[in-house]
Amino acid sequence: MLVSIVIPVYNRAKVVSRTLNSVLEQSHRPIQLVLVDNDSSDDTMPVLRHFMVAHNSADFRVDIVQEKRHTAGAARNKGLDIARGEWIMFFDSDDVMHPSLVASYVAQVKAGHADLVVVKCQLHLCDGRCRNLPFFTSDLLANELLHSIVATQRYMVHRQLLEQAGKWSEDLPCWNDLELGVRLLLQNPAVAFIDRALVHIYESGEASITGTAFSDKCGEWERALDTVQSHIACSALKNKNRYLRLVDYRRIVLAGRYAAEGKPQQGKALYANACARLSRASLLLRFAMPLLYAWIGRGGRGTSRIARLLVR
């Protein structure tokens, strides 16, 4: 079973080899690795070409293309255009796969019908700490809205499901994987799960493409949430109001992040509008949301478990 793995790369000459080697070490074959240089200005292209020349083979095909538009969505779509596998994976250029990742995906597919396979991940922080990211196997859309469980590195998807949901949004520079994850789950796919941390995500710090502060891209996060809200509002979900409330919860969290970064004015209208809508749904929410906002504004975390109880 051919699996195509699409990896956009932008100015990652110093770290991308770690990611490429983790793909090379996969126990499953055949693999098509599609590398998309996103108009890098460093030595990324020579590194990619050297890897291709050294490792391209009949059962490990390496393709390199370039995309000048500087958005992850455009780069991933360019790679998707030349991907030949029935099953597709997307990955980031500074993260690492366990050698059994692709084989574990394939085993889940062969064990039963699945359109989407989701894996547990471990996040490695800049200070050396690491933690497992939230992983839930029920109420998938709610958990996508709360935890982005269908994030870029965390799944393998059948090409037909991806075509039904639509490609990556090329005009959303932030939370584009959240937006695509919502579209995928709204197709009501059959989902399989791997309850092992087979993906290692490395916090990039100052090298992060999306930046280290939410306030640096004020407006872009909101646009992604607005798009997600539109998808849910236009869907045939029976309890869509619950999911819309979860989108508003994400807006309050975002406003709290702005406050934690010392820029509460950036989220003032965002917070007020979200609270107004939530207060119409529940008296309890009217009192709880300001407390949650204040907690997040002081740097607090872990509010999603409370939101799961409040936003019903």
ZAZAKE-416834 format. One record per residue: residue in three letters; x, y, z of N, C-alpha, C, CB in turn. Coordinates in steps of 0.02 Angstrom, whole numbers, plus 50000, padded with zeros to 5 digits. Glycine has a CB too. Layout:
BEGIN
ALAXYZXYZXYZXYZ...
END
This chain:
BEGIN
MET500434994050000500005000050000500445006250000499525000050062LEU500405010249947500815016249942500525021749986500845018549869VAL500965024550028500785030250070501195036250047500915028650145SER500855041750032501195047950013501245052550073500835051449954ILE501845055050086501975059550143502195066250116502515056550191VAL501805071450131501935078150105502225082450161501275081450078ILE502825085250148503155089350199503375096050168503775085650229PRO503045101550187503295108150165503915109950205502745113650174VAL504385113450173505005115350207505155122650191505585110650186TYR505265126550243505455133550234506025135350282504855138250245ASN506605136650253507195138650292507325133950351507095145850318ARG507365127450335507485122450387508125118550373506885117650392ALA508605121650340509215118050320509555114750378509685122750285LYS509535117750437509905115250495509545109650532510035120850542VAL508895108950522508525103950562508145098850521508045107450607VAL508045100050456507605095850417507875088750409507485098850348SER508535087750413508815081050405508565076350459509575081350408ARG508445078750519508175074650572507485071850552508115078550638THR507075076250523506415074050501506465069250443505985080150481LEU506885070850394506965066550335507205059550354507445069750284ASN507675059350400507945052850421507415048750457508545053750466SER506965052050493506435048450527505945045350477506065053050577VAL505855048650420505435045750367505805039850335505255051150314LEU506445040850322506845035550291506845029250334507565037950280GLU506815029950400506845024250446506175020650454507085026650513GLN505655022750419505015019450425505055012250402504475023150385SER504755007850441504775000650425504314998950367504584996550486HIS503825003150354503355001750299503655004050232502685005250311ARG503525000250181503655002150112503074999350071504344999450087PRO502855002650015503175008349983502945015050012503035008149908ILE503395019950006503265026750027503455031549971503645028550092GLN503035036549961503215042349919503285048349965502675043649862LEU503875051249966504005057150006504005063249961504685056550045VAL503535067849972503475073849932503725079749973502745074949907LEU504275082749953504575088349988504415094749949505335087449997VAL504125099549983503925105849951504335111549980503155107149961ASP504815113949942505195119749965504765126049956505875120449926ASN504645129550012504195135250011504585141750001503795135650077ASP505015141749948505405147549928505915149449983504945153549913SER506275144550007506775145650059507335150250035507065138950083SER507625153850083508185158350067508835155750096508035165350093ASP508825149950130509445147150157509645141150113509345144950231ASP509995136350141510245130550102509765124650105510925128450128THR509125125950115508645120450118508645116250055507945123250131MET508615119349996508575115549933509175110949923508525120249874PRO509795113049934510345108349928510285102349976511005111849941VAL510045103650037509955098150084509435093250058509735100850153LEU508875095750032508345091350005508595087449945507735095549985ARG508955090749900509215087349840509715081949859509535092449792HIS510135083349907510625078349929510275072249957511105081349982PHE509745073349996509365067750023509045063649967508835070250073MET508755067049918508435063649862508925059349824508095068649816VAL509505062149807510005058449769510255052349808510595063049752ALA510325053149874510595047749915510105042149927510825050549980HIS509445043649928508965038749953508385037149906508695041150016ASN508335040449850507785038949804507845031849778507785044049744SER507285028149781507295021149759506605019149736507545016449816ALA506545012849713505905010549687505365010449740505975003549658ASP505545008749802505035008449855505075014249904505095001949893PHE505515019049890505555025149931505695031049882506135024649986ARG505155033149850505215038349799505215045249833504645037949747VAL505685049449813505735056149839505615061149782506425057449873ASP505115065449791504965070649742505055077449775504235069949713ILE505355082149739505445088949764505115093849717506205090649772VAL504695098249745504375103549706504465110049746503605102049693GLN504325115649713504385122149745503715125849742504935126349713GLU503565129649794502975133849798503185140549826502415130549843LYS503085145849786503315152449806502835156049853503425156649745ARG502205154149853501735157349899501885155049970500995155649879HIS501975159950015502205158350082501625156850129502615164150110THR501255151550114500775148950162500835141350163500035151250144ALA500745138550223500795131250229500265127850187500725129150302GLY499665130850182499135127850142499315127350069498505131950150ALA499605132550041499815132349971500355127149960500065139249948ALA500825126750006501365121849999501105114750004501905123050053ARG500655113450051500385106750058499955104749998499965106150123ASN499585109549972499185108049912499625106649852498725113849896LYS500195110149846500655108849791500915101649797501235113849791GLY501085099649858501315092849867500775087749854501585091949937LEU500175089349875499605084749864499485083649789498975087549898ASP499615088749749499505088149677499925082749645499645094849644ILE500505081249673500925076049643500955069649685501635078749632ALA500595069649740500565063549781500175058149743500235065049850ARG500435052149742500135046649704499805041449748500655043349660GLY499905041749813499635036649857498895037349868499995036849922GLU498575031649883497865031649902497785034549972497575024549900TRP498315033950012498315036550080498825042150086498465031050131ILE498635047550121499035053650124499205055250196498665059550090MET499825057350207500035060150271500345067050259500555055450307PHE500235071550306500585077950306501025078150368500075084050305PHE501595081450362502055081750418502425088350415502545075750416ASP502695090350472503085096550476503835095050474502905100550539SER504215100050452504915098850436505385099150495505135103850386ASP505125099950556505545099950615505325094850667505565106950646ASP504885090250647504635085150693504885078250672503865085250695VAL504745073150713505045066650703504515061150708505605065450755MET504555056250663504125050350664504485044550699503915048350593HIS504125040850740504375034450764504425029750704503915031450820PRO504935025250702505015020850644504405016550626505585016250656SER503955015450674503375011250661502745015250644503235006850720LEU502805021850637502205026050628501805023950567502395033350622VAL502105023950508501725022450447501465015250449502165023550384ALA501875010650473501655003650478501055002950525502224999150502SER501045006850578500485006650625499855009450594500655010650689TYR499925014850554499355017350517499075011950470499545023650476VAL499515008950433499305003950383498974998050418499905001550342ALA499234995950475498934990350512498214991950533499354988650574GLN498094998150554497415000250573496944999950513497425007250603VAL497195002150456496775001950395496614994850376497135005550336LYS497104990450379496994983450359496564979750409497664979950351ALA496554982050472496164978650523495414979950516496384980850591GLY495214985050482494514986650474494414993050434494174987450541HIS493794994650420493655000550378493825006950415492925000550357ALA494225011150385494385017750413494535022550356494985017250463ASP494305028650364494475033950317495015038450344493855038050300LEU495105038150411495565042750445495855038950505495195049350468VAL496515039350514496835036250571497205041650609497325030450549VAL497085042050675497365047250717497825044150769496805051350753VAL498395047450781498905044650826499035049350884499555043350787LYS499265046450939499465050550997500155053650983499495046151062CYS500255059751010500885063450998501185065751064500765069450952GLN501835066851062502195069651119502505076351099502735064751144LEU502395081351140502665088051127503295089051169502145093551144HIS503835091051135504475092551168504555100051171505075089151130LEU504575102751232504625109951243505345112351238504335111851311CYS505415118851226506085121751219506515120851281506035129051201ASP506185120451340506565119951403506755112651420506165122951459GLY506615108051374506805101151384506245096751411507375100851430ARG505715099651436505145095651460504755092851401504685099951505CYS504375087651414503935084851362503295082451394504295079151323ARG502775082251354502115079951378501715077151320501725085651413ASN501285072351335500835069751284500275074751271500545062951306LEU500125075751208499575080251190498905076751201499635082551117PRO498365080451214497705077451226497515072651170497175082851234PHE497225067051189497045061751142496385058751163497615056251137PHE495865059851124495205057451140494925053551081494725063251160THR494525048451096494245044251043493495044951037494435037051054SER493205049551075492475050651072492335058051063492125047851136ASP491725059551042491525066551031492065070250992491395070151099LEU492215067750933492815069850896492795077150877492895065750835LEU492215079650855492195086650833492305091250893491525088250799ALA492015089650950492125093751009492865093751028491695091251068ASN493175087951025493875087551044494335090650992494065080351056GLU494115090750931494505094550880494475102050896494225093250809LEU493885104550914493825111550931494205113450994493085113450939LEU494235108751042494575110151105495325108851101494265105951160HIS495525103551065496205101151070496565100251002496215094651105SER496225101550947496525100450881496815093450875497075105750867ILE496405088450887496655081550886496805079150815496145076950918VAL496555082650764496735081050695497215086450670496085080550649ALA497745087550709498255092350689498695089350634498695094350750THR499085093550602499455091650541499815085050546499955096950525GLN500195083950600500635078050605500295071950632501235079750647ARG499645072350647499335067350690498885062350653498945070650742TYR498905062150587498425057650554498665055550485497755060950549MET498355050050462498395047950392497675047850366498745040950385VAL497575050350306496895051150280496835047950211496705058550277HIS496255044950199496125042250132496015047950083495505037550132ARG496305047250024496265052649975495545054649960496615050549910GLN495085049849956494395051449940494075055949992493985045049933LEU494215054550056493945058750110494225065850104494105055850179LEU494875066450090495185072950083494885076750024495945072250074GLU494745073349971494445076649913493725078849928494445071949852GLN493365074849967492685076749986492685082950030492335070950021ALA493155083150077493195088850124493475095050091493615086950184GLY493905094050041494235099750008494955100450031493855106150022LYS495365103349990496075104150005496185109150061496455106349943TRP496815110350076497005115250127496795122250106497765115050139SER496565126250154496415133250141497065137050133495975136250199GLU497155140250076497785143550062497825150650088497905143549988ASP497265153350111497255160250135497195160650211496685164050104LEU497315154950245497305154950319498005153150343496775149850346PRO498405158050364499075156550387499095153550457499485162750386CYS498565154250495498555151850565497965147050574498505157750615TRP498075141750613497565136850629497235133950566497035139950674ASN497625133450513497345130350452497235122850461497815131550392ASP497625119650506497505112550518496875111450560498105109350552LEU496715116050605496085115750642495505116250594496045121350695GLU495545120950547495005121950499494905115850455495145128150456LEU495465112950430495395106950388495155101050430496075105250355GLY495385100550492495155095150535494405095250545495495095450602VAL494125101250554493395101950561493045099650497493205109250577ARG493305101750440492995099650376493025092050367493335103150317LEU493585089050386493645081750380493135078250425494355079450399LEU493065080450487492605077150533491875078450516492745079550604LEU491735084050484491045085350462490825080550407490975092550439GLN491295077050377491125071950326490905065450359491725070650279ASN490915065150427490725059250465491125053150445489975057950456PRO491795053550447492215047950425492245042350477492915050350410ALA492435036450454492615031050500493325032450523492555023950465VAL493415032650590494065034650619494345029050661493985041050662ALA494995027550651495355022850693495885026650733495685017150649PHE496095023650789496545027150834497145022850853496175029350898ILE497715026250864498315022850887498505026150954498915023450835ASP498435022351007498525025051075499255024451097498055021451125ARG499705026451054500425026751071500715033151041500805020351044ALA501175036151076501485042351052502015040751001501785046451111LEU501815040550937502265038850883502485044850842501935033850837VAL502285050750864502505057050833502785061550887501915060550795HIS503365064450873503695068950920503725075950889504415066450938ILE503355080550921503305087450896503775091750938502565090050900TYR504195095550904504695099650938504505107050935505385098550907GLU504445110050993504315117250997504895120950965504195119451071SER504735125750921505255129050882505515135450913504995130550814GLY505155138250962505375144550992505385150150941506055143751023GLU505935153850939505985159550894505975157550820506615163450908ALA506125151150806506135148850737505445146950711506595143050730SER504935147350754504255145450733504005149850677503785145750793ILE503705146750626503455150450569502865154750589503255145650513THR502445152450635501865156350656502025161150712501305151750677GLY502645161350736502845165950788502765163050857502455172350782THR502995166750907502965164350976502415167751016503635165551010ALA502085172750988501555176351024500935176650981501795183551043PHE500355175351012499725175850975499605182950950499145173551020SER499815187950989499685194850970500065196950908499855199451027ASP500595193250890500965194950829500545193950766501595190650824LYS500045189650770499625188250712498885189450730499715180950688CYS498765194650768498085196450787497665197450724498075202850830GLY497085194350722496645194650665496655188350624496825200550621GLU497245185050619497295178950579496985173050616498035177550564TRP497095172550682496785167250721496025167850718497025167350793GLU495795174150725495075175450724494765173350657494935182950737ARG495135174450603494865172750537494785165250530495335175450481ALA495245161450559495175154250558494565151950598495805150950586LEU494455154950656493875153150697493225155150663493915156450766ASP493225160850629492625162950592492465157850536492735169950561THR492995155350503492895150450450492625143950478493555149150413VAL492895141750534492645135750567491915136550587493075134050629GLN491745142350615491055143750634490595143250574490995150650665SER490815145850517490395145550457490285138350435490725149550400HIS490805134150438490735127050419490215123650463491405123450424ILE490245124850528489785121550574489075124150565490015122650647ALA489015130750557488355133750549487995131150486488405141350546CYS488385129750434488105127450371488025119850367488535129750313SER488225116350420488225109050419487525106350438488745106250468ALA487465099750434486845096450452486875093550523486685090850402LEU487345095850563487395093350631486745094550671487995096750667LYS486555089650710485945090350749486025095150808485715083650775ASN486615095050838486735099250897487265104450882486965094850957LYS487185107950825487695112550803487805118350851487525115150735ASN487285120250889487375125850935487895124350988486705127550969ARG487935118051009488455116151058489145117351029488375108751078TYR489245115350967489905116150936490065123550922489955112150871LEU489545127350907489655134550898489855137750964489015137950871ARG489575135251020489785137851085490525136151100489335135051141LEU490735130351076491445128551085491905133051044491555121151065VAL491675135150986492055140050947492115146550986491735141250877ASP491575148651017491595154751058492055153851118490895156751081TYR492055147851146492525146451200493245147551176492435139251227ARG493405145051114494075146151087494215153551078494145142451019ARG493705157451062493805164751055493995167751123493175168051027ILE493665165451176493825168151242494525166151263493305165651294VAL494725159951247495405157851260495905162251223495505150451241LEU495765163651160496205167951120496265174851150495965168351048ALA495685177651170495695184251202496115184051266494975186651218GLY496055178651304496465177851363497205177451348496245171651400ARG497375174251293498085173951273498355180951258498165169351211TYR497945184951224498155191851210498285195551277497615195651168ALA497835194551325497915197851389498545195451425497295196651434ALA498685188951421499275186151452499915189051422499275178551447GLU499865191051358500445193951324500485201551334500425192351251GLY500045204151377500055211351392499695215651341500745213551397LYS499265212651300498905216451249498155214851251499195214951179PRO497835216151307497125214451314496675218051265496895215851384GLN496875223951242496445227751196496345224051130496745234651182GLN496835219951111496765216251048496185211351050497415212651032GLY496015208951109495485204051115494855206551148495725198151152LYS494815213151158494245215951195493585214551160494335223451204ALA493525216251096492905215051060492775207651050492925218550991LEU493305203851038493245196551030492935193451093493935193451016TYR493195195451150492945192751214492225194951227493405195051271ALA492075201251216491405203851231490875200451188491385211351220ASN491015199651124490525196651078490415189251095490765197351005ALA490965185651110490895178551127490505177651192491585175251134CYS490655181751242490295181251306489555182851297490615186051357ALA489395187651255488695189551244488305183551216488645195551197ARG488615180051168488275174251139488215168551189488635171851076LEU488745167251227488735161751275488255163151333489435160551303SER488195169351354487755170951410487025169751392487845178151432ARG486865170051328486175168651307486015161251312486055171051236ALA486545157051313486435149851315486365147151386487005146351280SER486705150351434486705147651501486885152951552487185141651506LEU486515153151607486685157751661487355155951692486135157751715LEU487495149451696488135147151723488715149751682488155139551726LEU488645149551616489175152051572489295159451582488995150751499ARG488775163151597488835170351607489325171951663488155173551623PHE489325167751714489785168751770490455165151760489455166351835ALA490445159651724491055155651719491555158551669490885148551697MET491315161351613491775163651561492235169251584491385165951502PRO491995174251622492465179351647493005176451691492085184751685LEU492835171251731493325168151774493845164451732492985163351822LEU493615160951681494085157451637494535162451601493705153251586TYR494245167951577494645173051542495175175851589494185178651516ALA494985177351651495465180151698496025175151713495105182151764TRP495845168751719496345163651733496845163151675496005156851745ILE496585162951614497035162451555497455168851549496615161351490GLY497155174651563497515180951559498095181351607497045186651572ARG498075177351660498635177151708499125171451691498365176251779GLY499025168451632499475163151610499245156251628500145164251640GLY498635155551655498375149051674498195144751614497775149851719ARG498215138251622498045133451569497585128051598498675130351538GLY497385123451555496995117751578496245119151584497245115551644THR495995124251548495285126051555494825121851511495195133251538SER495105117951464494675114351418494245109151454495085110951364ARG494485106251508494075101351545493465104751576494505097951600ILE493565110851599492995114651627492515116351571493235121151663ALA492795118451514492365120251457491945114251435492785122851398ARG492225108251438491865102251417491235101351461492325096051422LEU491285103251525490715102451570490215108151562490955102151642LEU490475114251548490035120051544489675120651478490435126351557VAL490025119051423489735120251357489405113851334490275122651307ARG488775112951352488405106951334487875108451283488085103751395
END
